[in-house]
């Protein structure tokens, strides 16, 4: 990893967020700006975001639509961002989900540059989020992104500690290449 940028090499997805840290308006703006500049097919920019800062109404509506097992730690994040994309019938390129992935990746790398951490959650109540956030019918919730500063891993429930303190593992590139 010697030539890999530290923004990628040191990025990881913790559950141990600092429950006292706040996401500033400037940080939130830069994260969304990074997502805005992600590439998209035909420059369609089919992504949409709902940003909730800890304990505001949007944050509360997002957190209640997460599984209880994730609420235990996600409730400590400074912000929860719902990342959504246009529905297939509203997507002019057919690439909305892929493009959203790029936008979230850009947001993630920018968070790392700011000294923040991100963990993405895909197990969520999609219908509940759409209703609770009053999303347009052509916008589909995809993931929730928890954002914040790193907290004390020992403050997590015991069952989460091994995954939080263990070594990060990645498959070797040779496993990822198709023949």
N, C-alpha and C positions, 0 to 999 in steps of 0.2 A: 504494500500500500504506500510505498515511498512517494510515488508520483500522484497519488490521489489527493485532491484538495482536502484540507482538514475539515471543510464544511461538510463533506460527505463521509470522510473517514471517522469522524468523531460524533456524527449524528447517531442518536439512539432514541428509543421510544420508552421512556420511563413511565411508571405509574405513580412514582413518589414526587408529587408536586408540592411546592411550598404553599400552604394554605393562607399565608399572610401576604404573599407577593401579589401585586396588582399589575395588570397589563395597562400601560399608559395609552392614551389616545394616539400618540405618535407611533408607538409600536404597533398598535392595531392597524393604523393606516398604512404603515410600511408593509405589513404582512399581506394585506389585501391588495396593495399596489403590486407586490411581487406576483401574486396570483393573476392579477389583471394582465400582466405582461407575458404570461405563458403563451407558447404557440398553440394555435388551434386551426383545425382544417378550415380553409377558406376565411380565416380570421373571424369565424362565427362567434367565438367567445360564449359558448353555450352554458357556462357555469353561473351559478347563483349562490350567494352566501347569506347566512343569517348569523350575525355575531352577537354572542351574549357574554357579557362580563359578569364575573362572580356575583351572584345574588340579584342581578337585574331580572326583569320579567322574561326576556328572551332566554337567558341562561336557565332559569327555572323551567321554562317550557321544554328546553332541550333535555335537561338532566332527567326529568321524569319519564322521558321516552327511551331511556337507556335501561338495560337489564340491571337488576339490583346488584349483581356481582360487580358491575362496572361503576355503578353509582358510588360505591364505597370509596373509590379512589378518584374518579372523575370530578367529584364534588370539591376536590382540593385544587383543581386547575384554575388558573386566573381567568381563562376564557374558554368557552365552548363554541366552536364554529360549525354550523351545519353547512356542509358542502353538498350542493344539489346540481342537477343538470336538466336540460330540456328533455321532455319526453320524445320518444322516437317520431311521433307524428308532427312534432314542432321543431325537430332538428333537421335543418336543411342539408347537413353533410353526412349524417349517420355516424358521426364520431363523437357525440356529446360525452359519453361516459369516458372514453379515452382522453378526450381533451380536459375533462374535469380532473382526471388523474394527474395530468401535467400541471394544472393550476395548483393542485394541492401539493405536489412535489416542489413547485417553486415557493409556495408559502412555507413549506417545511425547511427548505434550505435557507430561506431568509430568516426564519426563526432561529436557526442554528447560528447564523451570522450575528444575531442580536443577543446571543447567549441564552436563548430560550430553548425549551424542549417541546416536542409535539408527540402525541400518541393518537393514532387514528382508530376509530371504532366503527366496525361495519355491522355489528349486531345491534340493531335498533328498531324501534317501532316506527316504520316508515309512514304508515297511515296516521298514527298518532301525531307524528311530527308535522305532517302535511296539514292536519286539522288544527293542531295547537298553535302553529305559526301562521295559519291562514295562507298557505302557499297557493299560488295560481295552479290551476288544474294541469297545466303543461309543464310543471316543474317537479321533478322527482328527487326526493331526498336520497343521498347515496352514502355518505359517511359523516360522522361527527369527529371533529379534530379538537382534541384537548390541548391547550397551550398554556405554558407557564414556566416558572423557574423551578429548578430541581429542589426537591425537599428531602427530608430525612427518610431513607428507605425503612428504617426501623420503626417508623410510625405507621407503616402499612399493616393490614391484617396479616397474620402469620402465614397463611396459605399463599400470599403473593410475594413473600420475601425471597424464596429461592429464584424465581424468575427475574427479580429486580437486581439481585446481587451477583448472579452467575455470569460467567463469561459470555460475551456475544459470540454467536457462531454464524457463519455464512458458508454456503456450499462453495466449493472451488469452481472457478470459471469453467473448468473442463466438464463439470456436471451440467452446466447450463447450455452448452453448445450442442446444437442438433447435428447429427451426422450428415 
